[in-house]
Amino acid sequence: MFNNLRKMRKTKGYTCDYMAKEIGLSNKSSYSKRELGKTPFSLIEAKKVSDLFKASIDTIFFSNEVSWKDSKPV
């Protein structure tokens, strides 16, 4: 889910340490956990990320892809 965020970050040349400082986290580990999906971004953090990349929260955090698991009939 967060592959898009990681790709955008790397394209800009931003490090996890830089991102952590920009959105107000204490260290790069805190940011990495969010980018990997282990810890959710707060709405405030997501807004700061979207402002940093000048892109909508939807563009950064959501994709139009449906996983195979989600597309299986019940």
PDB file of N, H, CA, C and O in Angstrom:
ATOM      1  N   MET A   1       0.808  -1.195   0.000  1.00  0.00           N
ATOM      2  CA  MET A   1       0.000   0.000   0.000  1.00  0.00           C
ATOM      3  C   MET A   1       0.854   1.264   0.000  1.00  0.00           C
ATOM      4  O   MET A   1       0.475   2.263  -0.611  1.00  0.00           O
ATOM      5  N   PHE A   2       1.979   1.234   0.662  1.00  0.00           N
ATOM      6  H   PHE A   2       2.287   0.423   1.158  1.00  0.00           H
ATOM      7  CA  PHE A   2       2.793   2.433   0.768  1.00  0.00           C
ATOM      8  C   PHE A   2       3.949   2.449  -0.226  1.00  0.00           C
ATOM      9  O   PHE A   2       4.865   3.263  -0.105  1.00  0.00           O
ATOM     10  N   ASN A   3       3.909   1.544  -1.216  1.00  0.00           N
ATOM     11  H   ASN A   3       3.165   0.883  -1.315  1.00  0.00           H
ATOM     12  CA  ASN A   3       4.952   1.542  -2.233  1.00  0.00           C
ATOM     13  C   ASN A   3       5.003   2.873  -2.966  1.00  0.00           C
ATOM     14  O   ASN A   3       6.080   3.344  -3.331  1.00  0.00           O
ATOM     15  N   ASN A   4       3.851   3.476  -3.181  1.00  0.00           N
ATOM     16  H   ASN A   4       2.976   3.093  -2.884  1.00  0.00           H
ATOM     17  CA  ASN A   4       3.800   4.761  -3.863  1.00  0.00           C
ATOM     18  C   ASN A   4       4.524   5.827  -3.049  1.00  0.00           C
ATOM     19  O   ASN A   4       5.278   6.624  -3.609  1.00  0.00           O
ATOM     20  N   LEU A   5       4.309   5.851  -1.754  1.00  0.00           N
ATOM     21  H   LEU A   5       3.697   5.204  -1.300  1.00  0.00           H
ATOM     22  CA  LEU A   5       4.971   6.818  -0.885  1.00  0.00           C
ATOM     23  C   LEU A   5       6.477   6.628  -0.933  1.00  0.00           C
ATOM     24  O   LEU A   5       7.226   7.595  -1.067  1.00  0.00           O
ATOM     25  N   ARG A   6       6.916   5.396  -0.825  1.00  0.00           N
ATOM     26  H   ARG A   6       6.307   4.610  -0.717  1.00  0.00           H
ATOM     27  CA  ARG A   6       8.351   5.112  -0.859  1.00  0.00           C
ATOM     28  C   ARG A   6       8.961   5.556  -2.189  1.00  0.00           C
ATOM     29  O   ARG A   6      10.036   6.156  -2.225  1.00  0.00           O
ATOM     30  N   LYS A   7       8.261   5.253  -3.270  1.00  0.00           N
ATOM     31  H   LYS A   7       7.388   4.766  -3.241  1.00  0.00           H
ATOM     32  CA  LYS A   7       8.746   5.631  -4.601  1.00  0.00           C
ATOM     33  C   LYS A   7       8.835   7.151  -4.730  1.00  0.00           C
ATOM     34  O   LYS A   7       9.821   7.672  -5.251  1.00  0.00           O
ATOM     35  N   MET A   8       7.825   7.853  -4.265  1.00  0.00           N
ATOM     36  H   MET A   8       7.024   7.430  -3.841  1.00  0.00           H
ATOM     37  CA  MET A   8       7.832   9.317  -4.317  1.00  0.00           C
ATOM     38  C   MET A   8       8.965   9.887  -3.477  1.00  0.00           C
ATOM     39  O   MET A   8       9.641  10.830  -3.890  1.00  0.00           O
ATOM     40  N   ARG A   9       9.168   9.315  -2.303  1.00  0.00           N
ATOM     41  H   ARG A   9       8.619   8.550  -1.967  1.00  0.00           H
ATOM     42  CA  ARG A   9      10.238   9.796  -1.417  1.00  0.00           C
ATOM     43  C   ARG A   9      11.597   9.619  -2.079  1.00  0.00           C
ATOM     44  O   ARG A   9      12.423  10.532  -2.075  1.00  0.00           O
ATOM     45  N   LYS A  10      11.822   8.449  -2.642  1.00  0.00           N
ATOM     46  H   LYS A  10      11.152   7.707  -2.645  1.00  0.00           H
ATOM     47  CA  LYS A  10      13.125   8.175  -3.270  1.00  0.00           C
ATOM     48  C   LYS A  10      13.335   9.031  -4.519  1.00  0.00           C
ATOM     49  O   LYS A  10      14.452   9.472  -4.790  1.00  0.00           O
ATOM     50  N   THR A  11      12.267   9.264  -5.275  1.00  0.00           N
ATOM     51  H   THR A  11      11.360   8.905  -5.055  1.00  0.00           H
ATOM     52  CA  THR A  11      12.364  10.110  -6.464  1.00  0.00           C
ATOM     53  C   THR A  11      12.814  11.522  -6.094  1.00  0.00           C
ATOM     54  O   THR A  11      13.605  12.137  -6.809  1.00  0.00           O
ATOM     55  N   LYS A  12      12.312  12.023  -4.987  1.00  0.00           N
ATOM     56  H   LYS A  12      11.669  11.523  -4.406  1.00  0.00           H
ATOM     57  CA  LYS A  12      12.686  13.357  -4.503  1.00  0.00           C
ATOM     58  C   LYS A  12      14.060  13.372  -3.834  1.00  0.00           C
ATOM     59  O   LYS A  12      14.631  14.437  -3.597  1.00  0.00           O
ATOM     60  N   GLY A  13      14.587  12.179  -3.530  1.00  0.00           N
ATOM     61  H   GLY A  13      14.124  11.314  -3.722  1.00  0.00           H
ATOM     62  CA  GLY A  13      15.872  12.107  -2.839  1.00  0.00           C
ATOM     63  C   GLY A  13      15.780  12.337  -1.340  1.00  0.00           C
ATOM     64  O   GLY A  13      16.778  12.649  -0.690  1.00  0.00           O
ATOM     65  N   TYR A  14      14.579  12.182  -0.792  1.00  0.00           N
ATOM     66  H   TYR A  14      13.768  11.929  -1.319  1.00  0.00           H
ATOM     67  CA  TYR A  14      14.369  12.378   0.641  1.00  0.00           C
ATOM     68  C   TYR A  14      14.718  11.101   1.403  1.00  0.00           C
ATOM     69  O   TYR A  14      14.383  10.001   0.966  1.00  0.00           O
ATOM     70  N   THR A  15      15.379  11.249   2.521  1.00  0.00           N
ATOM     71  H   THR A  15      15.651  12.143   2.876  1.00  0.00           H
ATOM     72  CA  THR A  15      15.690  10.113   3.386  1.00  0.00           C
ATOM     73  C   THR A  15      14.571   9.954   4.410  1.00  0.00           C
ATOM     74  O   THR A  15      13.750  10.852   4.593  1.00  0.00           O
ATOM     75  N   CYS A  16      14.551   8.814   5.065  1.00  0.00           N
ATOM     76  H   CYS A  16      15.219   8.084   4.916  1.00  0.00           H
ATOM     77  CA  CYS A  16      13.575   8.603   6.138  1.00  0.00           C
ATOM     78  C   CYS A  16      13.824   9.590   7.280  1.00  0.00           C
ATOM     79  O   CYS A  16      12.878  10.054   7.918  1.00  0.00           O
ATOM     80  N   ASP A  17      15.076   9.904   7.535  1.00  0.00           N
ATOM     81  H   ASP A  17      15.844   9.527   7.017  1.00  0.00           H
ATOM     82  CA  ASP A  17      15.420  10.874   8.575  1.00  0.00           C
ATOM     83  C   ASP A  17      14.844  12.250   8.233  1.00  0.00           C
ATOM     84  O   ASP A  17      14.284  12.929   9.093  1.00  0.00           O
ATOM     85  N   TYR A  18      14.987  12.648   6.983  1.00  0.00           N
ATOM     86  H   TYR A  18      15.442  12.097   6.284  1.00  0.00           H
ATOM     87  CA  TYR A  18      14.443  13.932   6.526  1.00  0.00           C
ATOM     88  C   TYR A  18      12.921  13.948   6.679  1.00  0.00           C
ATOM     89  O   TYR A  18      12.353  14.911   7.194  1.00  0.00           O
ATOM     90  N   MET A  19      12.273  12.884   6.234  1.00  0.00           N
ATOM     91  H   MET A  19      12.734  12.101   5.816  1.00  0.00           H
ATOM     92  CA  MET A  19      10.819  12.817   6.323  1.00  0.00           C
ATOM     93  C   MET A  19      10.347  12.883   7.775  1.00  0.00           C
ATOM     94  O   MET A  19       9.372  13.564   8.095  1.00  0.00           O
ATOM     95  N   ALA A  20      11.053  12.165   8.643  1.00  0.00           N
ATOM     96  H   ALA A  20      11.844  11.612   8.384  1.00  0.00           H
ATOM     97  CA  ALA A  20      10.688  12.177  10.069  1.00  0.00           C
ATOM     98  C   ALA A  20      10.727  13.603  10.609  1.00  0.00           C
ATOM     99  O   ALA A  20       9.795  14.041  11.285  1.00  0.00           O
ATOM    100  N   LYS A  21      11.801  14.323  10.312  1.00  0.00           N
ATOM    101  H   LYS A  21      12.558  13.967   9.763  1.00  0.00           H
ATOM    102  CA  LYS A  21      11.923  15.696  10.808  1.00  0.00           C
ATOM    103  C   LYS A  21      10.841  16.596  10.223  1.00  0.00           C
ATOM    104  O   LYS A  21      10.284  17.433  10.933  1.00  0.00           O
ATOM    105  N   GLU A  22      10.539  16.432   8.941  1.00  0.00           N
ATOM    106  H   GLU A  22      10.992  15.752   8.364  1.00  0.00           H
ATOM    107  CA  GLU A  22       9.554  17.287   8.273  1.00  0.00           C
ATOM    108  C   GLU A  22       8.140  17.099   8.812  1.00  0.00           C
ATOM    109  O   GLU A  22       7.359  18.050   8.846  1.00  0.00           O
ATOM    110  N   ILE A  23       7.806  15.886   9.231  1.00  0.00           N
ATOM    111  H   ILE A  23       8.440  15.113   9.203  1.00  0.00           H
ATOM    112  CA  ILE A  23       6.434  15.672   9.725  1.00  0.00           C
ATOM    113  C   ILE A  23       6.359  15.633  11.259  1.00  0.00           C
ATOM    114  O   ILE A  23       5.300  15.369  11.828  1.00  0.00           O
ATOM    115  N   GLY A  24       7.489  15.897  11.916  1.00  0.00           N
ATOM    116  H   GLY A  24       8.349  16.111  11.454  1.00  0.00           H
ATOM    117  CA  GLY A  24       7.474  16.044  13.364  1.00  0.00           C
ATOM    118  C   GLY A  24       7.635  14.772  14.169  1.00  0.00           C
ATOM    119  O   GLY A  24       7.192  14.697  15.315  1.00  0.00           O
ATOM    120  N   LEU A  25       8.272  13.762  13.572  1.00  0.00           N
ATOM    121  H   LEU A  25       8.632  13.822  12.641  1.00  0.00           H
ATOM    122  CA  LEU A  25       8.532  12.528  14.319  1.00  0.00           C
ATOM    123  C   LEU A  25       9.911  12.599  14.968  1.00  0.00           C
ATOM    124  O   LEU A  25      10.774  13.359  14.530  1.00  0.00           O
ATOM    125  N   SER A  26      10.108  11.808  16.010  1.00  0.00           N
ATOM    126  H   SER A  26       9.406  11.191  16.366  1.00  0.00           H
ATOM    127  CA  SER A  26      11.351  11.894  16.783  1.00  0.00           C
ATOM    128  C   SER A  26      12.563  11.287  16.085  1.00  0.00           C
ATOM    129  O   SER A  26      13.693  11.704  16.335  1.00  0.00           O
ATOM    130  N   ASN A  27      12.338  10.301  15.206  1.00  0.00           N
ATOM    131  H   ASN A  27      11.419   9.962  15.003  1.00  0.00           H
ATOM    132  CA  ASN A  27      13.490   9.680  14.544  1.00  0.00           C
ATOM    133  C   ASN A  27      13.067   8.964  13.263  1.00  0.00           C
ATOM    134  O   ASN A  27      11.879   8.808  12.979  1.00  0.00           O
ATOM    135  N   LYS A  28      14.072   8.531  12.497  1.00  0.00           N
ATOM    136  H   LYS A  28      15.037   8.657  12.727  1.00  0.00           H
ATOM    137  CA  LYS A  28      13.776   7.886  11.214  1.00  0.00           C
ATOM    138  C   LYS A  28      13.092   6.539  11.388  1.00  0.00           C
ATOM    139  O   LYS A  28      12.343   6.111  10.510  1.00  0.00           O
ATOM    140  N   SER A  29      13.333   5.869  12.498  1.00  0.00           N
ATOM    141  H   SER A  29      13.942   6.217  13.211  1.00  0.00           H
ATOM    142  CA  SER A  29      12.689   4.586  12.754  1.00  0.00           C
ATOM    143  C   SER A  29      11.174   4.754  12.860  1.00  0.00           C
ATOM    144  O   SER A  29      10.415   3.922  12.363  1.00  0.00           O
ATOM    145  N   SER A  30      10.748   5.817  13.500  1.00  0.00           N
ATOM    146  H   SER A  30      11.365   6.492  13.903  1.00  0.00           H
ATOM    147  CA  SER A  30       9.308   6.099  13.619  1.00  0.00           C
ATOM    148  C   SER A  30       8.693   6.306  12.245  1.00  0.00           C
ATOM    149  O   SER A  30       7.586   5.841  11.975  1.00  0.00           O
ATOM    150  N   TYR A  31       9.416   7.007  11.378  1.00  0.00           N
ATOM    151  H   TYR A  31      10.315   7.385  11.598  1.00  0.00           H
ATOM    152  CA  TYR A  31       8.909   7.219  10.022  1.00  0.00           C
ATOM    153  C   TYR A  31       8.904   5.908   9.235  1.00  0.00           C
ATOM    154  O   TYR A  31       7.924   5.590   8.561  1.00  0.00           O
ATOM    155  N   SER A  32       9.987   5.157   9.322  1.00  0.00           N
ATOM    156  H   SER A  32      10.783   5.415   9.870  1.00  0.00           H
ATOM    157  CA  SER A  32      10.099   3.895   8.571  1.00  0.00           C
ATOM    158  C   SER A  32       8.953   2.951   8.898  1.00  0.00           C
ATOM    159  O   SER A  32       8.408   2.297   8.010  1.00  0.00           O
ATOM    160  N   LYS A  33       8.588   2.881  10.171  1.00  0.00           N
ATOM    161  H   LYS A  33       9.031   3.413  10.893  1.00  0.00           H
ATOM    162  CA  LYS A  33       7.478   2.017  10.584  1.00  0.00           C
ATOM    163  C   LYS A  33       6.176   2.441   9.916  1.00  0.00           C
ATOM    164  O   LYS A  33       5.340   1.604   9.577  1.00  0.00           O
ATOM    165  N   ARG A  34       6.013   3.734   9.733  1.00  0.00           N
ATOM    166  H   ARG A  34       6.692   4.415  10.008  1.00  0.00           H
ATOM    167  CA  ARG A  34       4.806   4.231   9.071  1.00  0.00           C
ATOM    168  C   ARG A  34       4.847   3.918   7.575  1.00  0.00           C
ATOM    169  O   ARG A  34       3.854   3.476   6.996  1.00  0.00           O
ATOM    170  N   GLU A  35       5.998   4.152   6.962  1.00  0.00           N
ATOM    171  H   GLU A  35       6.805   4.511   7.433  1.00  0.00           H
ATOM    172  CA  GLU A  35       6.114   3.899   5.526  1.00  0.00           C
ATOM    173  C   GLU A  35       5.947   2.412   5.203  1.00  0.00           C
ATOM    174  O   GLU A  35       5.452   2.063   4.131  1.00  0.00           O
ATOM    175  N   LEU A  36       6.348   1.556   6.103  1.00  0.00           N
ATOM    176  H   LEU A  36       6.750   1.839   6.974  1.00  0.00           H
ATOM    177  CA  LEU A  36       6.201   0.114   5.906  1.00  0.00           C
ATOM    178  C   LEU A  36       4.805  -0.392   6.280  1.00  0.00           C
ATOM    179  O   LEU A  36       4.484  -1.556   6.040  1.00  0.00           O
ATOM    180  N   GLY A  37       3.982   0.471   6.861  1.00  0.00           N
ATOM    181  H   GLY A  37       4.242   1.416   7.055  1.00  0.00           H
ATOM    182  CA  GLY A  37       2.622   0.084   7.215  1.00  0.00           C
ATOM    183  C   GLY A  37       2.511  -0.596   8.564  1.00  0.00           C
ATOM    184  O   GLY A  37       1.457  -1.140   8.893  1.00  0.00           O
ATOM    185  N   LYS A  38       3.577  -0.577   9.353  1.00  0.00           N
ATOM    186  H   LYS A  38       4.433  -0.135   9.085  1.00  0.00           H
ATOM    187  CA  LYS A  38       3.539  -1.203  10.675  1.00  0.00           C
ATOM    188  C   LYS A  38       2.849  -0.306  11.699  1.00  0.00           C
ATOM    189  O   LYS A  38       2.265  -0.790  12.668  1.00  0.00           O
ATOM    190  N   THR A  39       2.921   0.995  11.474  1.00  0.00           N
ATOM    191  H   THR A  39       3.395   1.388  10.687  1.00  0.00           H
ATOM    192  CA  THR A  39       2.279   1.981  12.336  1.00  0.00           C
ATOM    193  C   THR A  39       1.495   2.912  11.428  1.00  0.00           C
ATOM    194  O   THR A  39       2.037   3.381  10.427  1.00  0.00           O
ATOM    195  N   PRO A  40       0.243   3.193  11.741  1.00  0.00           N
ATOM    196  CA  PRO A  40      -0.532   4.069  10.853  1.00  0.00           C
ATOM    197  C   PRO A  40      -0.089   5.534  10.955  1.00  0.00           C
ATOM    198  O   PRO A  40       0.332   5.999  12.014  1.00  0.00           O
ATOM    199  N   PHE A  41      -0.193   6.240   9.839  1.00  0.00           N
ATOM    200  H   PHE A  41      -0.535   5.862   8.979  1.00  0.00           H
ATOM    201  CA  PHE A  41       0.012   7.687   9.852  1.00  0.00           C
ATOM    202  C   PHE A  41      -1.223   8.314  10.479  1.00  0.00           C
ATOM    203  O   PHE A  41      -2.346   7.880  10.224  1.00  0.00           O
ATOM    204  N   SER A  42      -1.013   9.329  11.295  1.00  0.00           N
ATOM    205  H   SER A  42      -0.101   9.682  11.503  1.00  0.00           H
ATOM    206  CA  SER A  42      -2.157  10.111  11.774  1.00  0.00           C
ATOM    207  C   SER A  42      -2.616  10.988  10.611  1.00  0.00           C
ATOM    208  O   SER A  42      -1.884  11.156   9.636  1.00  0.00           O
ATOM    209  N   LEU A  43      -3.795  11.534  10.709  1.00  0.00           N
ATOM    210  H   LEU A  43      -4.389  11.397  11.502  1.00  0.00           H
ATOM    211  CA  LEU A  43      -4.293  12.415   9.660  1.00  0.00           C
ATOM    212  C   LEU A  43      -3.404  13.654   9.537  1.00  0.00           C
ATOM    213  O   LEU A  43      -3.157  14.136   8.432  1.00  0.00           O
ATOM    214  N   ILE A  44      -2.937  14.154  10.647  1.00  0.00           N
ATOM    215  H   ILE A  44      -3.138  13.763  11.545  1.00  0.00           H
ATOM    216  CA  ILE A  44      -2.047  15.330  10.639  1.00  0.00           C
ATOM    217  C   ILE A  44      -0.736  14.994   9.932  1.00  0.00           C
ATOM    218  O   ILE A  44      -0.238  15.790   9.136  1.00  0.00           O
ATOM    219  N   GLU A  45      -0.176  13.819  10.218  1.00  0.00           N
ATOM    220  H   GLU A  45      -0.580  13.172  10.865  1.00  0.00           H
ATOM    221  CA  GLU A  45       1.058  13.394   9.552  1.00  0.00           C
ATOM    222  C   GLU A  45       0.839  13.209   8.056  1.00  0.00           C
ATOM    223  O   GLU A  45       1.671  13.618   7.246  1.00  0.00           O
ATOM    224  N   ALA A  46      -0.282  12.592   7.692  1.00  0.00           N
ATOM    225  H   ALA A  46      -0.957  12.259   8.350  1.00  0.00           H
ATOM    226  CA  ALA A  46      -0.593  12.376   6.274  1.00  0.00           C
ATOM    227  C   ALA A  46      -0.732  13.719   5.553  1.00  0.00           C
ATOM    228  O   ALA A  46      -0.285  13.864   4.415  1.00  0.00           O
ATOM    229  N   LYS A  47      -1.345  14.688   6.208  1.00  0.00           N
ATOM    230  H   LYS A  47      -1.708  14.570   7.132  1.00  0.00           H
ATOM    231  CA  LYS A  47      -1.489  16.027   5.621  1.00  0.00           C
ATOM    232  C   LYS A  47      -0.126  16.670   5.417  1.00  0.00           C
ATOM    233  O   LYS A  47       0.112  17.292   4.382  1.00  0.00           O
ATOM    234  N   LYS A  48       0.770  16.530   6.384  1.00  0.00           N
ATOM    235  H   LYS A  48       0.576  16.024   7.225  1.00  0.00           H
ATOM    236  CA  LYS A  48       2.113  17.095   6.248  1.00  0.00           C
ATOM    237  C   LYS A  48       2.864  16.443   5.092  1.00  0.00           C
ATOM    238  O   LYS A  48       3.580  17.117   4.351  1.00  0.00           O
ATOM    239  N   VAL A  49       2.698  15.135   4.943  1.00  0.00           N
ATOM    240  H   VAL A  49       2.116  14.588   5.545  1.00  0.00           H
ATOM    241  CA  VAL A  49       3.332  14.412   3.835  1.00  0.00           C
ATOM    242  C   VAL A  49       2.763  14.912   2.514  1.00  0.00           C
ATOM    243  O   VAL A  49       3.510  15.171   1.571  1.00  0.00           O
ATOM    244  N   SER A  50       1.453  15.045   2.446  1.00  0.00           N
ATOM    245  H   SER A  50       0.846  14.835   3.212  1.00  0.00           H
ATOM    246  CA  SER A  50       0.842  15.502   1.192  1.00  0.00           C
ATOM    247  C   SER A  50       1.278  16.926   0.848  1.00  0.00           C
ATOM    248  O   SER A  50       1.483  17.241  -0.324  1.00  0.00           O
ATOM    249  N   ASP A  51       1.421  17.776   1.842  1.00  0.00           N
ATOM    250  H   ASP A  51       1.255  17.520   2.795  1.00  0.00           H
ATOM    251  CA  ASP A  51       1.913  19.136   1.599  1.00  0.00           C
ATOM    252  C   ASP A  51       3.361  19.106   1.097  1.00  0.00           C
ATOM    253  O   ASP A  51       3.727  19.854   0.191  1.00  0.00           O
ATOM    254  N   LEU A  52       4.158  18.252   1.683  1.00  0.00           N
ATOM    255  H   LEU A  52       3.860  17.645   2.419  1.00  0.00           H
ATOM    256  CA  LEU A  52       5.567  18.139   1.302  1.00  0.00           C
ATOM    257  C   LEU A  52       5.722  17.710  -0.157  1.00  0.00           C
ATOM    258  O   LEU A  52       6.589  18.215  -0.871  1.00  0.00           O
ATOM    259  N   PHE A  53       4.878  16.778  -0.594  1.00  0.00           N
ATOM    260  H   PHE A  53       4.174  16.368  -0.015  1.00  0.00           H
ATOM    261  CA  PHE A  53       4.954  16.280  -1.966  1.00  0.00           C
ATOM    262  C   PHE A  53       4.034  17.043  -2.928  1.00  0.00           C
ATOM    263  O   PHE A  53       4.035  16.792  -4.133  1.00  0.00           O
ATOM    264  N   LYS A  54       3.248  17.982  -2.374  1.00  0.00           N
ATOM    265  H   LYS A  54       3.248  18.186  -1.395  1.00  0.00           H
ATOM    266  CA  LYS A  54       2.300  18.740  -3.188  1.00  0.00           C
ATOM    267  C   LYS A  54       1.386  17.787  -3.984  1.00  0.00           C
ATOM    268  O   LYS A  54       1.174  17.948  -5.186  1.00  0.00           O
ATOM    269  N   ALA A  55       0.874  16.819  -3.277  1.00  0.00           N
ATOM    270  H   ALA A  55       1.047  16.688  -2.301  1.00  0.00           H
ATOM    271  CA  ALA A  55      -0.026  15.807  -3.856  1.00  0.00           C
ATOM    272  C   ALA A  55      -1.117  15.501  -2.836  1.00  0.00           C
ATOM    273  O   ALA A  55      -0.942  15.722  -1.638  1.00  0.00           O
ATOM    274  N   SER A  56      -2.236  14.993  -3.322  1.00  0.00           N
ATOM    275  H   SER A  56      -2.378  14.813  -4.296  1.00  0.00           H
ATOM    276  CA  SER A  56      -3.340  14.681  -2.411  1.00  0.00           C
ATOM    277  C   SER A  56      -3.020  13.456  -1.562  1.00  0.00           C
ATOM    278  O   SER A  56      -2.196  12.619  -1.931  1.00  0.00           O
ATOM    279  N   ILE A  57      -3.676  13.372  -0.443  1.00  0.00           N
ATOM    280  H   ILE A  57      -4.345  14.052  -0.143  1.00  0.00           H
ATOM    281  CA  ILE A  57      -3.529  12.210   0.440  1.00  0.00           C
ATOM    282  C   ILE A  57      -3.929  10.944  -0.319  1.00  0.00           C
ATOM    283  O   ILE A  57      -3.277   9.908  -0.191  1.00  0.00           O
ATOM    284  N   ASP A  58      -4.999  11.030  -1.108  1.00  0.00           N
ATOM    285  H   ASP A  58      -5.528  11.871  -1.213  1.00  0.00           H
ATOM    286  CA  ASP A  58      -5.437   9.870  -1.903  1.00  0.00           C
ATOM    287  C   ASP A  58      -4.343   9.390  -2.841  1.00  0.00           C
ATOM    288  O   ASP A  58      -4.084   8.190  -2.938  1.00  0.00           O
ATOM    289  N   THR A  59      -3.706  10.316  -3.526  1.00  0.00           N
ATOM    290  H   THR A  59      -3.916  11.291  -3.447  1.00  0.00           H
ATOM    291  CA  THR A  59      -2.653   9.965  -4.481  1.00  0.00           C
ATOM    292  C   THR A  59      -1.497   9.262  -3.802  1.00  0.00           C
ATOM    293  O   THR A  59      -0.928   8.318  -4.349  1.00  0.00           O
ATOM    294  N   ILE A  60      -1.149   9.718  -2.616  1.00  0.00           N
ATOM    295  H   ILE A  60      -1.611  10.485  -2.171  1.00  0.00           H
ATOM    296  CA  ILE A  60       0.013   9.176  -1.912  1.00  0.00           C
ATOM    297  C   ILE A  60      -0.303   7.859  -1.199  1.00  0.00           C
ATOM    298  O   ILE A  60       0.457   6.897  -1.304  1.00  0.00           O
ATOM    299  N   PHE A  61      -1.414   7.819  -0.480  1.00  0.00           N
ATOM    300  H   PHE A  61      -2.031   8.602  -0.394  1.00  0.00           H
ATOM    301  CA  PHE A  61      -1.665   6.702   0.422  1.00  0.00           C
ATOM    302  C   PHE A  61      -2.620   5.628  -0.087  1.00  0.00           C
ATOM    303  O   PHE A  61      -2.691   4.543   0.489  1.00  0.00           O
ATOM    304  N   PHE A  62      -3.347   5.915  -1.149  1.00  0.00           N
ATOM    305  H   PHE A  62      -3.290   6.797  -1.617  1.00  0.00           H
ATOM    306  CA  PHE A  62      -4.316   4.940  -1.635  1.00  0.00           C
ATOM    307  C   PHE A  62      -4.052   4.621  -3.095  1.00  0.00           C
ATOM    308  O   PHE A  62      -3.567   5.463  -3.851  1.00  0.00           O
ATOM    309  N   SER A  63      -4.372   3.407  -3.479  1.00  0.00           N
ATOM    310  H   SER A  63      -4.766   2.723  -2.866  1.00  0.00           H
ATOM    311  CA  SER A  63      -4.233   3.040  -4.886  1.00  0.00           C
ATOM    312  C   SER A  63      -5.573   2.513  -5.377  1.00  0.00           C
ATOM    313  O   SER A  63      -6.444   2.151  -4.586  1.00  0.00           O
ATOM    314  N   ASN A  64      -5.716   2.476  -6.655  1.00  0.00           N
ATOM    315  H   ASN A  64      -5.009   2.770  -7.298  1.00  0.00           H
ATOM    316  CA  ASN A  64      -6.943   1.947  -7.248  1.00  0.00           C
ATOM    317  C   ASN A  64      -6.861   0.452  -7.471  1.00  0.00           C
ATOM    318  O   ASN A  64      -7.794  -0.153  -7.999  1.00  0.00           O
ATOM    319  N   GLU A  65      -5.759  -0.143  -7.075  1.00  0.00           N
ATOM    320  H   GLU A  65      -5.001   0.349  -6.646  1.00  0.00           H
ATOM    321  CA  GLU A  65      -5.564  -1.568  -7.272  1.00  0.00           C
ATOM    322  C   GLU A  65      -6.357  -2.362  -6.244  1.00  0.00           C
ATOM    323  O   GLU A  65      -6.493  -1.945  -5.093  1.00  0.00           O
ATOM    324  N   VAL A  66      -6.864  -3.478  -6.656  1.00  0.00           N
ATOM    325  H   VAL A  66      -6.753  -3.816  -7.591  1.00  0.00           H
ATOM    326  CA  VAL A  66      -7.564  -4.390  -5.758  1.00  0.00           C
ATOM    327  C   VAL A  66      -6.718  -5.644  -5.650  1.00  0.00           C
ATOM    328  O   VAL A  66      -6.313  -6.217  -6.661  1.00  0.00           O
ATOM    329  N   SER A  67      -6.453  -6.067  -4.437  1.00  0.00           N
ATOM    330  H   SER A  67      -6.782  -5.601  -3.615  1.00  0.00           H
ATOM    331  CA  SER A  67      -5.629  -7.255  -4.258  1.00  0.00           C
ATOM    332  C   SER A  67      -6.409  -8.502  -4.659  1.00  0.00           C
ATOM    333  O   SER A  67      -7.640  -8.496  -4.687  1.00  0.00           O
ATOM    334  N   TRP A  68      -5.695  -9.547  -4.963  1.00  0.00           N
ATOM    335  H   TRP A  68      -4.695  -9.552  -4.941  1.00  0.00           H
ATOM    336  CA  TRP A  68      -6.320 -10.817  -5.320  1.00  0.00           C
ATOM    337  C   TRP A  68      -7.216 -11.288  -4.190  1.00  0.00           C
ATOM    338  O   TRP A  68      -8.324 -11.770  -4.423  1.00  0.00           O
ATOM    339  N   LYS A  69      -6.730 -11.146  -2.958  1.00  0.00           N
ATOM    340  H   LYS A  69      -5.830 -10.754  -2.768  1.00  0.00           H
ATOM    341  CA  LYS A  69      -7.501 -11.582  -1.783  1.00  0.00           C
ATOM    342  C   LYS A  69      -8.839 -10.843  -1.711  1.00  0.00           C
ATOM    343  O   LYS A  69      -9.867 -11.448  -1.408  1.00  0.00           O
ATOM    344  N   ASP A  70      -8.827  -9.531  -1.990  1.00  0.00           N
ATOM    345  H   ASP A  70      -7.992  -9.039  -2.236  1.00  0.00           H
ATOM    346  CA  ASP A  70     -10.044  -8.721  -1.905  1.00  0.00           C
ATOM    347  C   ASP A  70     -11.006  -8.994  -3.047  1.00  0.00           C
ATOM    348  O   ASP A  70     -12.191  -8.681  -2.938  1.00  0.00           O
ATOM    349  N   SER A  71     -10.528  -9.563  -4.127  1.00  0.00           N
ATOM    350  H   SER A  71      -9.565  -9.817  -4.216  1.00  0.00           H
ATOM    351  CA  SER A  71     -11.376  -9.773  -5.291  1.00  0.00           C
ATOM    352  C   SER A  71     -11.977 -11.170  -5.354  1.00  0.00           C
ATOM    353  O   SER A  71     -12.775 -11.453  -6.247  1.00  0.00           O
ATOM    354  N   LYS A  72     -11.609 -12.056  -4.415  1.00  0.00           N
ATOM    355  H   LYS A  72     -10.961 -11.826  -3.689  1.00  0.00           H
ATOM    356  CA  LYS A  72     -12.151 -13.412  -4.394  1.00  0.00           C
ATOM    357  C   LYS A  72     -13.610 -13.381  -3.976  1.00  0.00           C
ATOM    358  O   LYS A  72     -13.967 -12.628  -3.070  1.00  0.00           O
ATOM    359  N   PRO A  73     -14.468 -14.182  -4.614  1.00  0.00           N
ATOM    360  CA  PRO A  73     -15.868 -14.262  -4.180  1.00  0.00           C
ATOM    361  C   PRO A  73     -15.963 -14.857  -2.784  1.00  0.00           C
ATOM    362  O   PRO A  73     -15.138 -15.680  -2.388  1.00  0.00           O
ATOM    363  N   VAL A  74     -16.952 -14.441  -2.065  1.00  0.00           N
ATOM    364  H   VAL A  74     -17.623 -13.773  -2.387  1.00  0.00           H
ATOM    365  CA  VAL A  74     -17.147 -14.903  -0.685  1.00  0.00           C
ATOM    366  C   VAL A  74     -17.830 -16.235  -0.649  1.00  0.00           C
ATOM    367  O   VAL A  74     -18.074 -16.775   0.430  1.00  0.00           O
TER     368      VAL A  74
END
